[in-house]
Amino acid sequence: AKPGPPKPASAKAVITPDFRPVGKVARVNSDGRFVVVSFPPGEVPKPDALLNVYRNGLKVAEAKVDGRWQTGNNLVADIVAGEVQAGDEARQN
């Protein structure tokens, strides 16, 4: 039997933009296992929120926002897993 024409896909991919704020790791305290993350003006993650930390597009760590240490758009997050470097990106999970 000859192969027929390709069948059209029944479902089209839906692309949804990610509007969650992206922060930059400004400082890392390896001994204390915490980071200072600077977010752009606007919404910042809430206390106890889990952040995924990315380097060059790859997830390298997770950190949990510490609500006791937040000033404006800067916050402190405890490193839960992985290794973080200054300049990494942080996004709310």
Protein Blocks (a to p, Z undefined) as FASTA:
>chain_A
ZZddddddfbdcdddddfbdcdddfbdcfknopacddddehjdddehiacdddeehiafb
dcdddfklcghjbccdddfbdcddehiacddZZ
